[in-house]
Amino acid sequence: MSGNPFWLYETFNRFEAVAWFIIAIVIPIKIPRRDKRQAIAVFTASAAFLAFGITDILEAPMHANIPIWLWVSKIACATFLLICRYTYIGWNKFKLTDRYMIL
């Protein structure tokens, strides 16, 4: 706390970064990969979660004053995750309306 009114914001972002790092580690271990396409999707998703965690570490001391380059980075990470999901499921089976696509 130490007099910083943004301590909760910073703490939350750091915990969020740790969560993304854990997910980045767990995904390649737990998600089955039946072919090369799925393996690429899994490892790309892992890298995207790692990058997302880094953006949260960068965001923490900014106290919600996020520059455009950081917003673009976060949106790029989310886009890559959607592409990874699309790639993992398969080009012909993917539907945005399916229940498992709820974020």
C-alpha positions as CSV (number, residue, x, y, z in Angstrom):
1,M,0.0,0.0,0.0
2,S,2.8,2.5,1.0
3,G,0.9,5.6,0.0
4,N,0.4,4.5,-3.6
5,P,-3.3,4.9,-4.6
6,F,-2.8,2.5,-7.5
7,W,-1.4,-0.4,-5.5
8,L,-4.5,-2.5,-6.1
9,Y,-4.3,-1.8,-9.9
10,E,-0.6,-2.8,-9.9
11,T,-1.1,-5.8,-7.8
12,F,-4.0,-7.1,-10.0
13,N,-1.9,-6.6,-13.1
14,R,1.0,-8.6,-11.6
15,F,-1.3,-11.4,-10.5
16,E,-2.9,-11.4,-14.0
17,A,0.6,-11.6,-15.6
18,V,1.4,-14.6,-13.4
19,A,-1.9,-16.3,-14.4
20,W,-1.0,-15.8,-18.1
21,F,2.5,-17.2,-17.5
22,I,1.0,-20.3,-15.8
23,I,-1.4,-20.8,-18.6
24,A,1.4,-20.5,-21.1
25,I,3.3,-23.3,-19.3
26,V,0.3,-25.5,-18.8
27,I,-1.2,-25.4,-22.3
28,P,1.6,-27.3,-24.1
29,I,1.6,-29.9,-21.3
30,K,-2.1,-30.5,-21.1
31,I,-3.6,-29.9,-24.5
32,P,-3.5,-32.9,-26.8
33,R,-2.0,-32.5,-30.3
34,R,-3.0,-35.0,-32.9
35,D,-1.1,-33.5,-35.8
36,K,1.4,-30.8,-36.8
37,R,-1.4,-28.1,-37.3
38,Q,-2.6,-28.6,-33.7
39,A,1.0,-28.6,-32.4
40,I,1.6,-25.2,-34.1
41,A,-1.6,-23.8,-32.7
42,V,-0.8,-25.0,-29.1
43,F,2.7,-23.6,-29.1
44,T,1.6,-20.3,-30.7
45,A,-1.1,-19.9,-28.1
46,S,1.4,-20.5,-25.4
47,A,3.6,-17.8,-26.9
48,A,0.6,-15.4,-27.1
49,F,-0.3,-16.0,-23.4
50,L,3.3,-15.4,-22.5
51,A,3.2,-12.1,-24.5
52,F,-0.1,-11.2,-22.8
53,G,1.6,-11.6,-19.4
54,I,4.4,-9.3,-20.5
55,T,1.9,-6.7,-21.5
56,D,0.4,-6.9,-18.0
57,I,3.8,-6.4,-16.4
58,L,4.3,-3.4,-18.6
59,E,0.8,-2.1,-17.8
60,A,1.1,-2.4,-14.0
61,P,3.1,0.8,-13.3
62,M,1.2,2.8,-15.8
63,H,-1.8,3.2,-13.5
64,A,-4.4,2.7,-16.2
65,N,-2.8,5.3,-18.4
66,I,-2.1,2.8,-21.2
67,P,-0.4,4.0,-24.4
68,I,-1.8,3.0,-27.8
69,W,1.2,0.7,-28.5
70,L,0.3,-1.3,-25.4
71,W,-3.4,-1.5,-26.4
72,V,-2.4,-2.7,-29.9
73,S,-0.1,-5.3,-28.3
74,K,-3.0,-6.6,-26.1
75,I,-5.4,-6.7,-29.0
76,A,-2.8,-8.6,-31.1
77,C,-2.4,-11.2,-28.4
78,A,-6.1,-11.7,-28.2
79,T,-6.3,-12.0,-32.0
80,F,-3.5,-14.5,-32.1
81,L,-5.4,-16.6,-29.5
82,L,-8.5,-16.6,-31.6
83,I,-6.4,-17.6,-34.6
84,C,-4.9,-20.4,-32.6
85,R,-8.3,-21.7,-31.6
86,Y,-9.4,-21.5,-35.2
87,T,-6.2,-23.4,-36.3
88,Y,-6.5,-26.0,-33.5
89,I,-10.1,-26.9,-34.2
90,G,-9.7,-27.0,-38.0
91,W,-10.7,-24.8,-40.8
92,N,-13.9,-26.6,-41.7
93,K,-15.1,-27.2,-38.1
94,F,-14.7,-23.8,-36.6
95,K,-17.8,-21.7,-35.8
96,L,-17.9,-18.5,-33.7
97,T,-21.4,-19.4,-32.5
98,D,-20.3,-22.7,-30.9
99,R,-20.6,-22.8,-27.1
100,Y,-16.9,-23.4,-26.5
101,M,-16.0,-20.1,-28.2
102,I,-17.4,-18.1,-25.3
103,L,-14.5,-16.2,-23.8
